[in-house]
Amino acid sequence: MGADRIIYIGSRGGNPGFMRFLRVREGVIEVMPYLIRILGVKLLMDMPVNVTRRLRASSGIVISLREYTEVMDVLSEYIGLPSIRAYDFESVRGMYDSIFLIHRINNYYELQILNGRDLALTVPSLG
């Protein structure tokens, strides 16, 4: 297939729960030393209210608040979006459809995907 990068999405309770990054070099698969937990994913049928489907996001950005983390650049490279370190959300509110917020907690990272307009948790259409 010619892929040199792979994002492995593992499940937790049937929903996406974590990401691992793999790199393919000369036919050998290397597991990168990053684990990102994915937060806030629910099935539409599990939600207590009607949820309107949003249009497919056409722009996005990877953000780390206040602190630079190398995994921010790795995620940016793998999903093909720019990345920045920001001091608050107001600096990017309304500029992108989706915000991939990554932050470090002890020995792992957590990812929240936010609507770029109202900063609410959202589920993007991937693919």
N, C-alpha and C positions, 0 to 999 in steps of 0.2 A: 504494500500500500504506500510505502514511501514516507510514512510518518516519522518524525524525529522527536515529537513531544506527545505525551498522552496525559490527560487528566482522568484519574480514576475516581469515580464518585461511589462511595460506599453507603450502604443503607443503615438506617436506625429506625426500627419499627415500620419498615416498608417505605419510608420517605428518605430522601437524600440526607445523610447525616455528617459525612466528612469527605474531604478531598485529599488525594495524594497526587504528587506530580512524578511522572516517569519520563526519563529521557532515553532515547534509543540511539545508540552509537555502534556502528559496524555490527549490527545484528544483536547487540547485547543491551538488555533493558536495565537501566540504572534507576533505583528508587531514590528520589531526592529527599533530603532530611527534613521535609516540612509536612506537617499535618494540620489541616484547617478544619475545624468543626463548623458545620453549616447550621445556622439558627433560624427559627421562625418559619420552617416549611410545614404547611398543613395542606391536606386535600380539601378541595372546595366543599365536598360533602360533609366534612368534619367541622365546617365553620357554622356558627349559630345564626349567621345573617346571610342575606343574598350578597354575593360579590359580583360586581360587574367586571367583565373581562376588559382589560385595557389593550390598547393597540400595542403591537410589537415595538419594543424600544429600538430607537435608531441611533442612540448615542449613550455612552456610559463612561465611567471613570472609576479607577481603583483608588481609594483614599485610606490613608492612615492618619488618625488624628494625633497631632503633636509629636509623635515619635516615628522616626524612620525605622522600617523593618525590611530586611532583604526579601522576605516572602512577598511583600507588596510588589516588588519588581518582577518576581517570578510569576505571580498570578497575572500581572499586566502582560508579560510576554506570552504566556500560554493562552490567554483569551483575547489578545490583540487589542487591548485598550490602554490608553495612557494612564499614568499613575502620578499622584502627588501626595505630599504631606501637607495637611491643612491644620490650621489652628481652630477652626470652627466650620460648621456647615454653611453658614451664611455666605461664605466666600464662593461656594459652588451651587447654592440653591438656584434651581431654575435653569442652570446651564447645561445639564445632562438629563436624559430620561431616567437612567438608573445609576445609582451609586453603590459600589461594592466596598463596604466599609470593613476593613480588616484591623483587628487589634489583638495584641498578645495578652494571654492570660497564663501565667506560670510557664510551662514548657510546651504550650501549643497556642494556636491562633484560632480566633473565631471570625466568621464571616457573616455579615448581615447585608442583605440586599435591600436597598431603600429606593423609594420613588424619589426622583430628583426634584420634583416640584413641591411635594408636601412632607417629604422625609419619613413617610410611613413605610413599614415593612412591606415588601412586595415580592411577588414571584415572577421573575422575567420569563419570557419565552426563550429557551436556549436552543441553538441549532440553526 
